[in-house]
C-alpha cells in the first residue's frame, strides 16, 4: 500500500507549536503554504473544517488555481449542504483542480462544534446520516438518468448532475472514526 504525504493548509499562521496569529483568514498565508507543500513534494494538503473557519470549498478553489500538482483533501461535514448540491460542488472543484480533489467526510466528533452550526443530531444518527449522504453523493456522480431517493434523512426527486468528477467514477473519499457507528457508515 503506497504512503501518501498529507500536509495541512491553515487559514492563518499557526501550527502545533505556534498559536494562531494574524487575521482569521490570510489569503497570502494560504497561498504560500500551498506552494511550500507543493515544492516539498507533498501529495495532498488537508483543508480542514471548523465551525468558525473560512469556507473550505473556496479555499480549495483558490489553492487549486495557484498550484499545479498538489492534491487537496477537503474536509466536509454531511448535513449542512444537501447531498446533490455537495456532489455538484465537489465535482466542479475536481474539474477546476484538474482531478486533484479528494473529500474527507467528517461526521463531527464534538457535539459543541456541531451545535455552533445548528446541528443537534446525536452521534450515531450523524453516522447514519453520513452513510445516506455518501450513497447520494455517489449516485449523483454516477447515475446516467434522474433518480428519486427517499431515506431517513434525505428525500429528493429527479436528482441528476450534468457535471461529473474528472476522476472516475468519482473522487477519492476518506473518512475516520473508531466507533461501531463510524465503521458501519464509512
Secondary structure as UniProt FT lines:
FT   STRAND          6..9
FT   HELIX           27..39
FT   TURN            40..41
FT   STRAND          44..47
FT   TURN            51..52
FT   HELIX           56..66
FT   STRAND          71..76
FT   TURN            78..79
FT   HELIX           83..96
FT   TURN            97..98
FT   STRAND          101..105
FT   HELIX           111..116
FT   TURN            117..118
FT   HELIX           123..142
FT   STRAND          147..150
FT   STRAND          155..159
FT   STRAND          172..175
FT   HELIX           180..185
//
